[in-house]
Amino acid sequence: MSRKISDIILIGPISTGKSTIGRLLAQKLGIPQCSMDDVRLDYYKEINYDEELAKEIR
């Protein structure tokens, strides 16, 4: 019996080890990993994210 892994999504606060656990899982299971750390800046540009405005709101 073989099971196919679909997607594994790790959710949690910043700096809690999601990327590290994701990398280790991907290596152990032989599946690709995509970390939001790697793609978030492009995504932010796409949605016109404004860091200064975010700081003001905070």
HELIX and SHEET records of a PDB file:
HELIX    1   1 LYS A   18  LEU A   29  1                                  12    
HELIX    2   2 MET A   36  GLU A   46  1                                  11    
HELIX    3   3 GLU A   51  ILE A   57  1                                   7    
END                                                                             
